[in-house]
Amino acid sequence: MPVDATEDEQLLFVLPDNWIEIYTDRTENLSTSEYIPNGQTEEDWSEMISVQILLEAGNSDPDLMLTKVANHLKKECSNLSIKPIQLTGVSNTYPSLTMQTFCERKNDRDKGEVGIVRGIAGKESFYLLQKIWRTKPFRSEEEVPINLEQRKFWLGYIAYLGICNPKLNNCPENISP
């Protein structure tokens, strides 16, 4: 029987120290998990990591998928700006795209949001990784309320995450089929 290389694709995800899962759900074609720093609450968080896996959406175009994400975010924000981010290197030949989002004010609350969003096209699923900061409202002309060093740190974290398949021998040594 031939080996099906699309089975067992895995997200290489490392939860930062002192972060906890606050939400997880799986429907027929979507798996979602959300994490916040210990001490924050589901209702009143200032930082979040969101991982969504669109099952059976393999080989999707990252540009098209992130455009859909941006269109969704635009509906939630009074003013949204987006900056594409060029990540260097290849993630086990899986196409990916990253953008930074700046929501000056959410439509449903007196908060802004800054995010780093990375989409990775796996062979069997599409992976959407987000680091989100909830901030005071801001104007794009003003200084973004999250400093550049923090954004660089978390961009490195998001860039580090990836996917692999043990059957293709492209995983770290500690992951086996």
C-alpha positions as a printed NumPy array, in Angstrom:
array([[  0.   ,   0.   ,   0.   ],
       [  1.534,   3.379,  -0.968],
       [  2.252,   5.942,   1.737],
       [ -0.167,   8.871,   1.643],
       [  2.086,  11.886,   2.226],
       [ -0.886,  14.155,   2.964],
       [ -1.734,  12.283,   6.16 ],
       [ -0.235,  13.359,   9.481],
       [  0.648,  16.922,   8.523],
       [  1.443,  18.689,  11.809],
       [  1.638,  22.244,  13.052],
       [  4.913,  22.942,  14.84 ],
       [  3.492,  25.102,  17.618],
       [  5.21 ,  26.02 ,  20.857],
       [  3.11 ,  27.811,  23.467],
       [  5.144,  30.532,  25.2  ],
       [  5.797,  30.111,  28.93 ],
       [  3.005,  31.388,  31.177],
       [  0.373,  31.371,  28.412],
       [ -2.864,  29.39 ,  28.797],
       [ -5.517,  28.077,  26.44 ],
       [ -8.832,  29.894,  26.871],
       [-10.789,  28.588,  23.916],
       [-10.764,  25.569,  21.649],
       [-13.342,  24.371,  19.163],
       [-13.468,  22.059,  16.2  ],
       [-16.19 ,  21.973,  13.594],
       [-16.343,  19.867,  10.484],
       [-13.711,  21.927,   8.659],
       [-12.258,  24.405,  11.184],
       [-10.144,  23.958,  14.299],
       [ -9.616,  27.044,  16.484],
       [ -7.506,  27.54 ,  19.618],
       [ -6.875,  30.797,  21.492],
       [ -4.256,  31.519,  24.138],
       [ -3.583,  34.45 ,  26.48 ],
       [ -0.939,  35.21 ,  29.112],
       [ -1.615,  33.769,  32.55 ],
       [ -3.384,  36.42 ,  34.657],
       [ -5.475,  37.828,  31.797],
       [ -9.087,  36.79 ,  31.215],
       [-11.097,  35.687,  28.211],
       [-13.172,  38.884,  28.438],
       [-10.397,  41.365,  29.26 ],
       [ -7.177,  40.313,  27.529],
       [ -4.501,  42.551,  26.092],
       [ -2.534,  39.868,  24.213],
       [ -3.713,  36.76 ,  22.383],
       [ -2.359,  34.04 ,  20.125],
       [ -4.931,  32.487,  17.811],
       [ -4.385,  29.307,  15.796],
       [ -6.925,  28.331,  13.166],
       [ -6.62 ,  25.29 ,  10.937],
       [ -8.894,  25.194,   7.921],
       [ -9.175,  21.463,   7.416],
       [ -9.322,  20.124,   3.874],
       [ -8.178,  23.525,   2.522],
       [ -4.776,  22.261,   1.446],
       [ -2.79 ,  23.953,  -1.295],
       [ -4.806,  27.156,  -0.861],
       [ -3.339,  30.399,  -2.173],
       [ -1.962,  32.298,   0.883],
       [ -2.593,  35.653,  -0.821],
       [ -6.246,  34.818,  -1.422],
       [ -6.7  ,  33.448,   2.111],
       [ -5.105,  36.488,   3.8  ],
       [ -7.213,  38.769,   1.597],
       [-10.288,  37.024,   3.056],
       [ -8.909,  37.586,   6.575],
       [ -8.298,  41.267,   5.807],
       [-11.839,  41.668,   4.437],
       [-13.228,  40.118,   7.632],
       [-11.109,  42.437,   9.802],
       [-12.24 ,  45.484,   7.794],
       [-15.841,  44.709,   8.796],
       [-14.832,  44.824,  12.489],
       [-12.75 ,  48.021,  12.375],
       [-13.495,  51.681,  11.865],
       [-10.178,  52.043,  10.04 ],
       [ -7.875,  49.143,   9.182],
       [ -4.453,  49.385,   7.594],
       [ -2.399,  46.416,   6.461],
       [  1.313,  46.064,   5.838],
       [  2.665,  42.956,   4.107],
       [  5.755,  41.518,   5.792],
       [  8.476,  39.692,   3.905],
       [  9.766,  36.746,   5.93 ],
       [ 13.031,  35.368,   4.657],
       [ 13.678,  31.677,   4.27 ],
       [ 11.559,  28.746,   3.211],
       [  9.306,  26.853,   5.598],
       [  9.781,  23.272,   4.407],
       [  8.598,  24.409,   0.956],
       [  5.124,  25.28 ,   2.285],
       [  3.988,  28.623,   0.802],
       [  3.272,  31.272,   3.428],
       [  2.418,  34.946,   3.647],
       [  2.544,  37.348,   6.59 ],
       [  0.964,  40.731,   7.228],
       [  0.699,  43.222,  10.037],
       [ -2.742,  44.656,  10.787],
       [ -3.568,  47.943,  12.493],
       [ -7.201,  48.368,  13.592],
       [ -7.55 ,  51.887,  14.971],
       [-10.822,  51.134,  16.757],
       [-12.996,  48.022,  16.895],
       [-16.588,  48.716,  15.886],
       [-18.022,  46.992,  18.964],
       [-15.705,  48.354,  21.684],
       [-13.495,  51.254,  22.636],
       [-10.301,  49.358,  21.789],
       [ -7.851,  49.14 ,  18.934],
       [ -5.974,  46.051,  17.814],
       [ -2.563,  45.394,  16.319],
       [ -1.868,  41.999,  14.826],
       [  0.655,  39.831,  13.062],
       [ -1.084,  37.326,  10.8  ],
       [  0.658,  34.453,   9.02 ],
       [ -0.993,  32.015,   6.659],
       [  0.708,  28.757,   5.687],
       [ -0.599,  26.535,   2.884],
       [ -0.137,  22.937,   3.841],
       [ -0.826,  20.026,   1.548],
       [ -4.046,  19.098,   3.375],
       [ -4.972,  22.152,   5.491],
       [ -4.45 ,  25.907,   5.637],
       [ -2.942,  27.277,   8.861],
       [ -3.712,  30.762,  10.138],
       [ -1.489,  31.978,  13.004],
       [ -2.155,  35.311,  14.703],
       [ -0.576,  37.355,  17.476],
       [ -2.997,  40.088,  18.54 ],
       [ -2.609,  43.01 ,  20.916],
       [ -5.719,  44.778,  22.198],
       [ -4.84 ,  48.433,  22.747],
       [ -6.347,  51.816,  23.395],
       [ -7.834,  53.326,  20.217],
       [ -5.227,  55.033,  18.035],
       [ -4.852,  56.934,  14.777],
       [ -2.608,  55.628,  12.055],
       [ -0.736,  58.939,  11.953],
       [  0.159,  58.51 ,  15.631],
       [  2.681,  56.119,  17.092],
       [  1.285,  52.574,  17.109],
       [  0.688,  51.634,  20.774],
       [  2.837,  48.48 ,  20.486],
       [  6.533,  49.277,  20.22 ],
       [  8.648,  48.04 ,  17.356],
       [ 10.788,  45.768,  19.566],
       [  7.707,  43.854,  20.762],
       [  6.441,  43.511,  17.213],
       [  9.858,  42.255,  16.04 ],
       [ 10.001,  39.704,  18.868],
       [  6.573,  38.294,  18.064],
       [  7.238,  38.371,  14.334],
       [ 10.207,  36.111,  15.063],
       [  7.939,  33.813,  17.068],
       [  5.312,  33.653,  14.3  ],
       [  8.058,  33.085,  11.698],
       [  9.424,  30.191,  13.792],
       [  6.12 ,  28.308,  13.723],
       [  5.57 ,  26.032,  10.769],
       [  4.21 ,  22.733,   9.57 ],
       [  5.823,  19.435,   8.736],
       [  5.006,  15.866,   7.849],
       [  6.999,  13.029,   9.45 ],
       [  6.338,  10.858,   6.393],
       [  8.18 ,  13.438,   4.282],
       [ 11.093,  13.551,   6.762],
       [ 10.838,  17.332,   7.13 ],
       [ 10.091,  17.435,  10.875],
       [ 12.416,  18.004,  13.809],
       [ 13.934,  14.779,  15.161],
       [ 11.625,  14.597,  18.202],
       [  8.473,  14.199,  16.013],
       [  7.792,  10.815,  14.499],
       [  4.932,   9.309,  12.479]])
